Amino acid sequence: MKRAARPRLGSPRYLFNFVGLVCLLCAPALGAQRQPQPSFYAITHARIFTLAGSPIEDGTVVVRDGKIAAVGAAVEVPAGAQVIDAKGLQVYPGLFDAITQMGLSEISAVNATVDSTETGGYNPDVVAASAILPSSEHIPVTRASGITEVLAVPASGGLDLFGGRGIIGGQASAIHLAGWTIDEMLIKKSAAMALNFPEIQTETFDFATFSRKEKPYAEAKQEYEKQVNELTDWLDRARHYAQAMEKGSVSKYDRDLKLEALAPVVRGGLPVLVFANRARDIRNAVEFCDKQKLKMILAGGAEAYKVKDLLRSKGVPVVLRPPLSFPEDEDDPYDRELSQPAELAAAGVKFAIASFDNSFARRLGQNAANAVAHGLSYEEALRAVTINPAQIFGLSGQIGTLEEGKLANVIVTNGDPLELTTDVKYLFIKGRLTSTENKHHRLYEKYLNRPKASN
């Protein structure tokens, strides 16, 4: 009997057999890695800040099947739970960074790793979740600081964004900071529509000459009105399209993905996250959204304190940029942005504090603490990075406080999570104990233990 020919090294058949053998050998190990982790825990003897009531001394949090099963001072430890003795430690809801480019931008100077903007001025059909990279190195660095969820917002500015933002940037997605795929990470695929509201700009920066240029007000106003009219036209067309979707069959109209994406906005089901800083621009944006019957959330709001009564009367919440940002004008007090959160809180305006960034999202807690040093109460600062953003984006039924039935996004710390010196000892995302290991820590260990130079 003739023996079958042996596959040559490097031939397709040889490579196919080799890959098959490797898969068979590695299957047990891979299977072990993907085995589900325990999801039944009891965190005991901790001081618990639920943000839904007074702090609980020597309390217990029970986590089961991804959710908080019980929390309180008299909670018994269920049989079978993995116990974490948190005596001397504190328990909080995970922090929520309400505006980032998380997973959309890796290295801002390398275009191939940046997917935070699209070409064109109107991109309502763009969804952040479609472009998020779950393996981004920014994610473990950020969650190590106690941040368990973020809102990834396309065309939202920050140090990690270069290029034009357009008018309608796309749909922001709320995600957990853990998961192998975007489906595992997703909290809400479409949480808001990013809208960079037109501004009346009389001063521009010319990068060719690296100098500022003045523009006549009449010309700037004309450009502004043109952009507002374009935006109005988009919304009008979206309303007609939404009516056609509701009353007609698909065969009777041509499908338009951009107008289809705007339909929930004009119906009032999807809020618009409006980026504006100057008081004049904020007033114009509020008036526009009121006229168009849009549900508005203000983003940025550097001069929100000037129109705080308007924001309160219209029920417009604000997502503030980091308080350490530069003031808008040269003659503003140096601490203008630092004192603004306290002013908004006193006026009854709901607000959150966000990083508006990627690389420095890990400093979210300290940004809130800086506002405490300038008049904001500690309780309000903690709410500004937990329950307030959850409420603003309609997610408070799932996250933001430690209550029975909510998702178990929980941090266990050795101190105040708003303090730079505090360490996160245990981190739970969707009820799973999640590693705080990250690139920053690995580099720290590497260079801490580097060999000493010989003389």
Phi and psi in degrees as a GROMACS rama.xvg file:
@    title "Ramachandran Plot"
@    xaxis  label "Phi"
@    yaxis  label "Psi"
@TYPE xy
-79.1341  130.604  LYS-2
-76.7531  140.25  ARG-3
-64.9585  145.251  ALA-4
-65.746  138.372  ALA-5
-82.5952  132.625  ARG-6
-62.3549  137.764  PRO-7
-75.2486  147.352  ARG-8
-61.1317  125.994  LEU-9
95.0145  -10.9674  GLY-10
-72.6761  156.727  SER-11
-55.3675  -39.1445  PRO-12
-66.2881  -39.4842  ARG-13
-62.9922  -45.5659  TYR-14
-64.2225  -39.0698  LEU-15
-62.9309  -44.9574  PHE-16
-64.7974  -38.958  ASN-17
-64.8133  -46.4066  PHE-18
-62.7419  -39.4702  VAL-19
-62.2915  -40.9639  GLY-20
-64.5283  -43.2563  LEU-21
-60.9275  -43.0612  VAL-22
-61.8506  -40.432  CYS-23
-65.5917  -39.936  LEU-24
-70.2247  -35.4805  LEU-25
-88.4763  -12.6346  CYS-26
-54.8184  -45.2626  ALA-27
-61.4634  -41.0608  PRO-28
-66.8292  -43.884  ALA-29
-63.8328  -39.428  LEU-30
-62.5526  -38.3817  GLY-31
-65.252  -38.1679  ALA-32
-67.024  -34.2422  GLN-33
-90.8227  3.51248  ARG-34
-62.1737  136.832  GLN-35
-61.5496  137.873  PRO-36
-74.2452  160.707  GLN-37
-57.9598  139.915  PRO-38
-126.036  27.4131  SER-39
-130.841  105.657  PHE-40
-131.493  156.042  TYR-41
-132.067  115.751  ALA-42
-95.5037  112.759  ILE-43
-113.188  160.374  THR-44
56.4041  34.9061  HIS-45
-107.241  159.217  ALA-46
-89.7402  119.161  ARG-47
-110.385  125.316  ILE-48
-104.943  97.6177  PHE-49
-78.7582  -24.5532  THR-50
63.8053  10.5233  LEU-51
-115.448  4.41507  ALA-52
179.215  -165.706  GLY-53
-70.3907  153.541  SER-54
-57.7463  146.169  PRO-55
-105.717  121.198  ILE-56
-85.4995  136.156  GLU-57
50.1548  55.4797  ASP-58
-106.771  177.729  GLY-59
-131.417  137.86  THR-60
-116.701  125.025  VAL-61
-105.083  126.251  VAL-62
-113.967  125.062  VAL-63
-145.971  132.211  ARG-64
52.6102  41.654  ASP-65
85.5306  -5.46272  GLY-66
-127.469  166.978  LYS-67
-81.3535  115.56  ILE-68
-86.3876  -30.606  ALA-69
-163.909  151.46  ALA-70
-152.861  133.049  VAL-71
162.183  178.591  GLY-72
-84.4337  -25.0577  ALA-73
-109.087  22.2677  ALA-74
-79.3037  128.855  VAL-75
-83.9729  147.317  GLU-76
-76.8212  118.821  VAL-77
-69.6054  150.156  PRO-78
-64.6504  137.391  ALA-79
92.2486  -8.30978  GLY-80
-78.4007  143.689  ALA-81
-80.1382  118.079  GLN-82
-90.0711  131.732  VAL-83
-115.115  110.989  ILE-84
-78.4708  109.987  ASP-85
-107.373  30.8674  ALA-86
-60.1768  128.913  LYS-87
85.3987  -2.22243  GLY-88
-110.908  171.524  LEU-89
-125.888  148.645  GLN-90
-120.322  132.942  VAL-91
-136.082  161.307  TYR-92
-66.4982  150.421  PRO-93
-61.5713  150.446  GLY-94
-76.6  152.327  LEU-95
-124.475  114.525  PHE-96
-92.3415  111.56  ASP-97
-82.7218  -12.4319  ALA-98
-145.254  114.579  ILE-99
-145.179  177.303  THR-100
-115.595  32.7103  GLN-101
-57.2565  126.454  MET-102
79.9084  -7.07628  GLY-103
-100.747  -17.8932  LEU-104
-142.958  125.652  SER-105
-103.177  -62.6256  GLU-106
-122.191  108.05  ILE-107
-60.4656  -28.0621  SER-108
-82.6337  -5.65194  ALA-109
-113.29  104.388  VAL-110
-55.9358  -34.2515  ASN-111
-64.5419  -17.4703  ALA-112
-103.94  7.25073  THR-113
-114.701  123.573  VAL-114
-136.492  42.7941  ASP-115
-98.4405  -9.21042  SER-116
-137.87  160.551  THR-117
-123.143  161.264  GLU-118
-74.1309  155.357  THR-119
90.3761  159.619  GLY-120
-90.0179  -17.2311  GLY-121
-131.735  107.99  TYR-122
-132.432  56.1244  ASN-123
-65.6022  -21.0881  PRO-124
-81.3903  -7.99883  ASP-125
-74.1877  129.608  VAL-126
-119.339  124.262  VAL-127
-55.3996  -40.4009  ALA-128
-57.9997  -29.2484  ALA-129
-68.2096  -22.3991  SER-130
-111.3  -3.92858  ALA-131
-67.704  134.833  ILE-132
-97.925  106.47  LEU-133
-62.1453  -24.6762  PRO-134
-91.9855  13.6087  SER-135
-55.7504  136.243  SER-136
-68.5585  -19.5149  GLU-137
-69.0533  -27.7481  HIS-138
-66.4898  -54.465  ILE-139
-64.2812  -31.9202  PRO-140
-63.3566  -42.1451  VAL-141
-70.617  -44.4116  THR-142
-70.1768  -22.4874  ARG-143
-63.4786  -18.7701  ALA-144
-91.9694  10.0726  SER-145
92.3752  9.17657  GLY-146
-91.2649  116.897  ILE-147
-103.471  -18.5473  THR-148
-147.411  153.208  GLU-149
-142.181  165.723  VAL-150
-107.493  117.18  LEU-151
-88.911  118.27  ALA-152
-119.568  117.941  VAL-153
-69.1814  147.546  PRO-154
52.2218  48.4236  ALA-155
-112.22  9.81302  SER-156
82.3312  -160.499  GLY-157
96.6991  169.043  GLY-158
-67.1333  -19.325  LEU-159
-93.3213  10.9192  ASP-160
-119.505  130.153  LEU-161
-126.038  150.579  PHE-162
95.8451  176.551  GLY-163
-71.9812  152.15  GLY-164
-102.103  -18.2132  ARG-165
73.369  -175.187  GLY-166
-92.6344  -57.4802  ILE-167
-102.565  110.883  ILE-168
-82.5808  -28.2971  GLY-169
132.794  -172.708  GLY-170
-96.9804  128  GLN-171
-81.2926  143.115  ALA-172
-119.123  134.203  SER-173
-90.6208  127.334  ALA-174
-134.888  151.787  ILE-175
-78.1667  152.981  HIS-176
-94.8416  46.9094  LEU-177
-161.63  142.973  ALA-178
143.919  146.359  GLY-179
-78.0712  -31.0669  TRP-180
-130.094  165.239  THR-181
-65.4557  -29.7026  ILE-182
-63.3785  -36.2  ASP-183
-72.1297  -28.605  GLU-184
-86.819  -21.3662  MET-185
-69.2161  130.88  LEU-186
-99.4428  -50.7984  ILE-187
-149.144  119.496  LYS-188
-62.5728  -43.9766  LYS-189
-125.856  103.031  SER-190
-103.376  -21.9238  ALA-191
-169.232  157.253  ALA-192
-103.359  122.607  MET-193
-76.2897  126.322  ALA-194
-131.37  113.559  LEU-195
-89.1962  98.3149  ASN-196
-67.3004  137.148  PHE-197
-56.5131  146.297  PRO-198
-120.166  153.152  GLU-199
-90.0215  97.6305  ILE-200
-103.467  109.994  GLN-201
-95.4265  -6.64703  THR-202
-129.965  130.215  GLU-203
-126.444  163.199  THR-204
-111.749  123.262  PHE-205
-94.8951  109.371  ASP-206
-71.8503  -20.8273  PHE-207
-67.0799  -41.4834  ALA-208
-105.479  -3.29059  THR-209
53.2052  48.9945  PHE-210
-145.414  161.929  SER-211
-87.748  145.674  ARG-212
-126.691  138.7  LYS-213
-93.2097  145.288  GLU-214
-126.544  138.869  LYS-215
-57.295  141.907  PRO-216
-59.5461  -40.7027  TYR-217
-59.5688  -40.5104  ALA-218
-68.213  -42.3638  GLU-219
-64.1057  -40.3049  ALA-220
-65.1092  -38.5178  LYS-221
-64.4286  -41.803  GLN-222
-65.083  -39.8819  GLU-223
-61.5107  -47.9448  TYR-224
-63.3913  -35.2683  GLU-225
-63.1763  -43.1039  LYS-226
-67.289  -40.5886  GLN-227
-63.552  -40.9341  VAL-228
-64.3995  -38.7034  ASN-229
-63.3216  -43.893  GLU-230
-63.3222  -42.3189  LEU-231
-60.7652  -41.9903  THR-232
-61.8269  -41.5843  ASP-233
-59.9677  -43.7863  TRP-234
-68.8198  -38.2023  LEU-235
-62.7879  -44.4439  ASP-236
-65.1858  -35.333  ARG-237
-65.5812  -35.9188  ALA-238
-65.7657  -44.4607  ARG-239
-62.9817  -39.5266  HIS-240
-65.7933  -41.2087  TYR-241
-62.469  -38.8225  ALA-242
-64.8538  -39.9728  GLN-243
-64.81  -37.8804  ALA-244
-64.4175  -39.3263  MET-245
-75.6024  -38.3793  GLU-246
-105.567  -19.2807  LYS-247
-113.381  170.209  GLY-248
-89.4906  159.779  SER-249
-58.9156  -30.9763  VAL-250
-71.2818  -13.0315  SER-251
-96.1244  -1.42132  LYS-252
-147.77  152.818  TYR-253
-80.4204  130.34  ASP-254
-69.7864  133.853  ARG-255
-129.406  109.598  ASP-256
-65.2518  -33.3296  LEU-257
-68.0335  -46.6528  LYS-258
-68.5613  -35.022  LEU-259
-61.7966  -38.7226  GLU-260
-69.9457  -28.2033  ALA-261
-82.2478  -14.6676  LEU-262
-56.4678  -46.8568  ALA-263
-62.3849  -26.2896  PRO-264
-69.7777  -50.3224  VAL-265
-72.1972  -20.7932  VAL-266
-79.933  -13.7322  ARG-267
90.9035  6.00604  GLY-268
-85.6793  -22.5857  GLY-269
-120.62  120.921  LEU-270
-71.6558  157.389  PRO-271
-102.716  126.833  VAL-272
-92.2668  97.7734  LEU-273
-92.8113  118.261  VAL-274
-88.2646  116.729  PHE-275
-157.85  145.659  ALA-276
-120.607  -48.9363  ASN-277
-70.8679  149.033  ARG-278
-58.1758  -41.702  ALA-279
-61.8223  -43.6462  ARG-280
-66.9484  -37.3658  ASP-281
-64.7298  -44.521  ILE-282
-60.0799  -44.6284  ARG-283
-61.8551  -40.8472  ASN-284
-66.1214  -43.4105  ALA-285
-62.9133  -43.9769  VAL-286
-62.1516  -43.0485  GLU-287
-63.1541  -49.0382  PHE-288
-65.7903  -35.5108  CYS-289
-64.2611  -43.7405  ASP-290
-66.1664  -38.5677  LYS-291
-86.1668  -1.85595  GLN-292
58.4604  46.6937  LYS-293
-101.655  144.971  LEU-294
-84.3182  111.252  LYS-295
-102.906  137.235  MET-296
-122.777  123.957  ILE-297
-83.6256  133.142  LEU-298
-118.719  136.812  ALA-299
95.7009  -86.2728  GLY-300
56.9058  45.4658  GLY-301
-59.2228  -31.5921  ALA-302
-114.144  31.9198  GLU-303
-61.8624  -28.9131  ALA-304
-62.5419  -26.2177  TYR-305
-73.968  -20.8527  LYS-306
-125.239  30.0203  VAL-307
-62.6248  -34.7562  LYS-308
-67.0592  -38.2852  ASP-309
-64.9122  -44.6386  LEU-310
-62.171  -41.9286  LEU-311
-65.6731  -44.9046  ARG-312
-65.2868  -32.0817  SER-313
-92.6485  -3.70877  LYS-314
66.7465  35.4543  GLY-315
-94.3372  113.945  VAL-316
-78.3731  163.69  PRO-317
-128.797  136.283  VAL-318
-106.682  106.842  VAL-319
-82.9305  144.937  LEU-320
-73.0144  168.981  ARG-321
-54.7848  133.3  PRO-322
-61.9942  -18.5577  PRO-323
-81.9171  7.84905  LEU-324
-65.5847  156.002  SER-325
-66.8897  144.544  PHE-326
-61.8645  157.691  PRO-327
-68.5293  -35.154  GLU-328
-119.584  152.785  ASP-329
-61.7328  -34.6895  GLU-330
-90.9487  7.64319  ASP-331
-71.9342  150.231  ASP-332
-59.3578  149.085  PRO-333
-60.188  -28.9307  TYR-334
-101.484  24.9382  ASP-335
-57.6356  -46.5578  ARG-336
-72.7416  -30.0454  GLU-337
-69.6199  -33.0614  LEU-338
-89.5715  -12.2103  SER-339
-61.7453  -43.6206  GLN-340
-54.6993  -40.4161  PRO-341
-64.8318  -37.8109  ALA-342
-65.6112  -42.4447  GLU-343
-66.4668  -40.0925  LEU-344
-62.3395  -43.599  ALA-345
-64.9118  -30.1591  ALA-346
-83.5569  -7.31477  ALA-347
84.8688  21.5835  GLY-348
-92.7027  124.486  VAL-349
-73.0004  134.315  LYS-350
-147.453  157.548  PHE-351
-124.494  161.18  ALA-352
-115.575  130.903  ILE-353
-131.977  166.075  ALA-354
-85.1402  -26.4434  SER-355
55.8388  28.9995  PHE-356
-153.277  -173.744  ASP-357
-126.3  -56.9316  ASN-358
-62.6427  -32.7833  SER-359
-111.954  19.1277  PHE-360
-60.1084  -29.7893  ALA-361
-62.1356  -15.0035  ARG-362
-96.007  18.3871  ARG-363
-57.2182  -47.6117  LEU-364
-60.0845  -41.0878  GLY-365
-69.9998  -30.4172  GLN-366
-63.0186  -40.4852  ASN-367
-67.0761  -38.6419  ALA-368
-64.9315  -35.1264  ALA-369
-61.4721  -33.3696  ASN-370
-70.0147  -31.5075  ALA-371
-62.9565  -38.6045  VAL-372
-67.6623  -10.4134  ALA-373
-123.61  36.3098  HIS-374
108.683  -15.2298  GLY-375
-77.7171  138.806  LEU-376
-68.9043  151.966  SER-377
-61.1107  -40.6611  TYR-378
-61.0552  -42.0528  GLU-379
-67.4155  -36.2598  GLU-380
-64.7704  -42.3314  ALA-381
-66.3536  -39.1321  LEU-382
-65.1439  -31.4177  ARG-383
-67.1914  -16.3642  ALA-384
-121.561  17.2807  VAL-385
-137.19  -88.7484  THR-386
-75.0118  -34.408  ILE-387
-60.0683  -51.5589  ASN-388
-61.8573  -33.4305  PRO-389
-62.9841  -42.138  ALA-390
-68.4534  -41.8626  GLN-391
-59.6678  -38.1163  ILE-392
-102.499  15.967  PHE-393
70.9522  31.3479  GLY-394
-116.903  9.32413  LEU-395
-69.0463  -14.8724  SER-396
-75.3472  -13.8776  GLY-397
-111.625  -38.7525  GLN-398
-138.482  173.616  ILE-399
109.105  -28.939  GLY-400
-138.696  165.078  THR-401
-97.603  94.4119  LEU-402
-137.612  150.705  GLU-403
-57.3179  132.424  GLU-404
95.652  -15.2158  GLY-405
-83.6232  161.224  LYS-406
-60.1582  140.568  LEU-407
-87.2493  71.929  ALA-408
-97.7474  97.3791  ASN-409
-131.756  141.088  VAL-410
-121.766  140.912  ILE-411
-116.055  119.323  VAL-412
-124.177  167.431  THR-413
-99.0394  17.1319  ASN-414
176.362  -162.285  GLY-415
-67.4636  123.669  ASP-416
-68.4357  -10.5237  PRO-417
-88.8711  -5.92114  LEU-418
-93.9967  140.924  GLU-419
-63.8144  -31.5756  LEU-420
-84.0574  -3.95995  THR-421
-78.4804  139.844  THR-422
-108.308  141.726  ASP-423
-87.9554  113.201  VAL-424
-83.8306  -38.4711  LYS-425
-138.482  141.276  TYR-426
-132.831  123.273  LEU-427
-114.288  130.249  PHE-428
-126.815  121.802  ILE-429
53.612  36.8071  LYS-430
80.5243  2.63243  GLY-431
-106.437  133.789  ARG-432
-66.041  119.099  LEU-433
-114.47  137.999  THR-434
-66.078  143.645  SER-435
-101.86  7.2742  THR-436
-65.1386  141.492  GLU-437
-158.778  172.24  ASN-438
-62.3142  -40.0269  LYS-439
-59.6416  -43.4344  HIS-440
-67.9024  -39.6564  HIS-441
-62.8873  -41.2859  ARG-442
-68.2497  -37.2499  LEU-443
-59.4989  -47.9725  TYR-444
-64.4767  -38.1581  GLU-445
-62.425  -49.6098  LYS-446
-83.2615  -18.8822  TYR-447
-65.9519  -36.6367  LEU-448
-102.93  20.6857  ASN-449
-68.3835  148.129  ARG-450
-62.4959  142.431  PRO-451
-77.3288  142.757  LYS-452
-69.5693  135.429  ALA-453
-81.5394  149.315  SER-454
